[in-house]
Amino acid sequence: MNCDNAKRNLVSSITNDFINGSMTITQNALEGLLHIIKICPSISQNEFFELLDEIKKAKPTMQALRNILEIIEKKIVTNRSMTIDRILFETIQDLQRAKEWTISKAMRFVLTNFKNRELSILTTSYSSTINKFLENLANLKKIQLWVLKSQFLGFDYSDQTFKKALDLGMHSQVVEESQLINYSSKIDFAVSGADCISLGGGIVNGTPTLSMAQFCFRHKIPYFVISESIKFGKDCIVEDGFDLIPMNLVSGIFTDVVFTQEQGIID
């Protein structure tokens, strides 16, 4: 495959990925860029930056992707002794470290504050970070997972989460919003990921996260967000299929400090 085709295919794959969460898409983008560097060793810095701009345009509202590409641009300009492939490789490692750190923090909190052997958890939309959190928690607790129905453009994200939970051996059930009231007394806490977090503006996540957060607020159910710091930004753009959740509906945010220096975020 020549360089031009490889670049077009990478941008197209990112543009048309409506299934994976933002962290998975961001990691796939970095791995795709690393592949292009390997098969196109003569690519110039300007050509590489043009490709980064095309990827940003492919997902203009995806905070993690935009932030990580801007960090890479800055490192290329300021660390001239490092090769681009080395910068990409280390950034991929940082993404994984951020996810592990974030999940570990959430795990410690839950294990400290929810002592019961069995946990009843509510979630919605789809997040690889939440899936990994639930997988780790399921090794220590018995989990009943309630998945609030989440659909957009003909794709059922709740079904994706539901099937993943079954694969992990959890008791799982998809519920409609009108059914939530039947389970309110059984739910220990709700949890979701995030596509973007603006400390002054709220949290953006797939619909119907806002409905879930409002339900939890009315019924005094804790609602936690588990999100890597690379998703923080000054402003979040809300596009079709996503909700903006006000901060007053959120009981707590678990995040890392891997990217806080670059983003100016205080953990």
HUCORCOR-V767139 format. One record per residue. PSI is psi in whole degrees, -180 to 180 (NA if undefined). Layout:
# HUCORCOR-V767139
psi->[PSI,PSI]
This chain:
# HUCORCOR-V767139
psi->[130,171,-44,-43,-41,-41,-44,-42,-38,-48,-42,-42,-36,-43,-41,10,101,13,-49,157,172,-33,-40,-43,-42,-45,-40,-38,-44,-41,-36,-40,-40,-40,-42,-40,-37,-39,-11,65,-19,6,134,165,-41,-41,-39,-43,-36,-39,-42,-40,-39,-38,-40,-43,-26,-35,73,-21,3,104,-45,-45,-47,-45,-44,-37,-36,-36,-43,-45,-46,-42,-37,-41,-39,-17,71,-16,-14,138,158,-40,-34,-42,-44,-45,-46,-33,-38,-42,-40,-40,-44,-40,-39,-43,-45,-42,-47,-47,-40,-40,-43,-40,-46,-42,-48,-45,-29,-36,-12,92,-17,146,-33,136,139,115,139,137,176,173,-155,135,127,-31,-44,-41,-42,-39,-48,-38,-46,-42,-35,-18,-16,-22,154,129,132,116,123,125,110,130,128,111,145,133,40,0,135,98,-31,-37,-36,-45,-42,-48,-37,-41,-41,-40,-30,2,17,155,123,146,133,132,146,158,-37,-18,-12,-37,-28,-18,3,-38,-13,-17,125,-45,163,155,146,165,-162,147,-26,142,122,113,-28,-15,-14,-169,135,128,166,143,144,53,-36,-44,-41,-44,-41,-41,-46,-41,-44,-35,13,42,126,137,117,148,130,112,131,151,-18,-15,-1,145,168,-41,142,138,130,115,174,138,0,156,153,118,118,148,-27,-11,-5,127,-28,153,128,126,-179,-178,20,-43,14,-34,-43,-37,-7,28,139,124,NA]
